[in-house]
């Protein structure tokens, strides 16, 4: 079976831990889970996984991060890697950034902080077409 990875990106470690914990609790060993604290770190992880032939199926990325905002990061991902579903996680993204990510990064959806676990899981299931 091909390994499939869900990558979470947020500059706040507490948020990253919470995201990974909730997602892995629900999906268990169906996926591998990776985390990055910045867009740059996430791009490095994506490059490594891609070189190893590991399939990245989903990225859940924060919007407001230092150096590279989430919409910019997801646009770069879209340009470099095919077929990754992208969800933006935000407490303060402006509508323009969300629309830009939708247009230029094929953004699947947006989750607003603070999120509810059942909403997070539901959007992931829908985005990955899981029952």
Secondary structure by P-SEA (a helix, b strand, c coil): cbbbbbbbbcccaaaaaaaaaaaaaaccccbbbbbbccaaaaaaaaaaaaaacccccccccccccccccaaaaaaaaaacccbbbbbbbbccccaaaaaaaaacccccccccccccaaaaaaaaaaaaccc
